């Protein structure tokens, strides 16, 4: 079990995907995402979400991500945030998204 203070250390924010490119260097199929987090700026992420999402469907989509992890190098790319999702029965990720439009950089709480 964690306590409330542990949860408060995780900075989870909303953002809008502004760019999506293929990531052929990743070991598992993935996209490179550019995400606008409003006042927090632009961050990039590698996401294994090719099972349910096309590049075109992701453009303009609002997502929820952890924004205070240190950058993680994946092949020749530095992922700066962790986009959140839920694994389905086939181990494919379904993104967590706000059900109404929210401001980029909005804090989850």
N, C-alpha and C positions, 0 to 999 in steps of 0.2 A: 504494500500500500504506500502511496505517496501522500504528502500533506499538501495543503493549499499553497504554501510557500514554494513547493517544488513545481506545481502547475504554473504559478505566476512567473517562473523563470522562462517558460516557453512563450515566445512571441509569435502568435499565429495571426496572420493578416490576410485581408482580401486583396486581390489584384486582378488585372485584366491582361490576358495573353495578347501581345502585340505582334509577335513573330514566331513562326514555327518552321524548323528545318529538320531534315532527316539527320540521323546520327549513326552513320554506317560503322564508325569505329567502336561503338558500344558492343559489349559481349552479347547482350540481349536486345531485341528490337526496341528502339527508343527514339524520341524526338528531343531536340534542343529547343527549349522555350525561352522567349524573352517576355518578361512580365512587368507591367507597370504597377508599382505599389504606391503611387501618388507621392506624398511627402517623403517617403522612404527611398524613392528613386526607382530605377530600373534594375532588376535582378534577372539572372539567367539560371535555368535549371535543366537537368537531364531528367526525362520522365519516361518510364516504360508503360506508355498508355496507347500503344499502337493497336491493341486488340479491339478497342471500342471507338477510337477516335481517328478521324482523318485530319490532316493538316488544316484543311479548309474549315472543318467544323470547329476546330480549336481557336481560330482567329476571332478575337473579340470576346471569348468566353471568360467569365469571371471564375476564379478559382480561390482556394484557401491554401495557404502555405505557411510553414515554419520559416521565419526569416532571420533567426539569430543563431543558426548553426555556422561554424566556420566553413569557408569554401572547401569543397571536396573535389579533388581531381579525378576525372573519369576519362581515360585515354588522354586526348589532347585538349580537353574541355574542363573548365572549372564551374561546378554547380554551386550556386550561391544561396539557394533556398530549397526546401523540400516541399513539393506540391503533394497535398494529402488526398488520399483516396481509399476505397474499400475494395478488397479482393473479392471477386465473384467465385462461383463454383469451379470455374476453369482457371483460376489463379490470374485473371486479368483484372486490371485496376479500373474502377469506376470512380471518377473524380468527385470530391466533395465540392459542392458549389452552392452559393447563396440562392435561395428560391425567389428572391427579389433583387433588383439592381441595388448595389451598395457602393459607397465611395471606395476608390482604390486606397489601400493602406488602412482600411477600417480594422480595428482590433477585435479579435474573437474573444469572448469572455462569457 
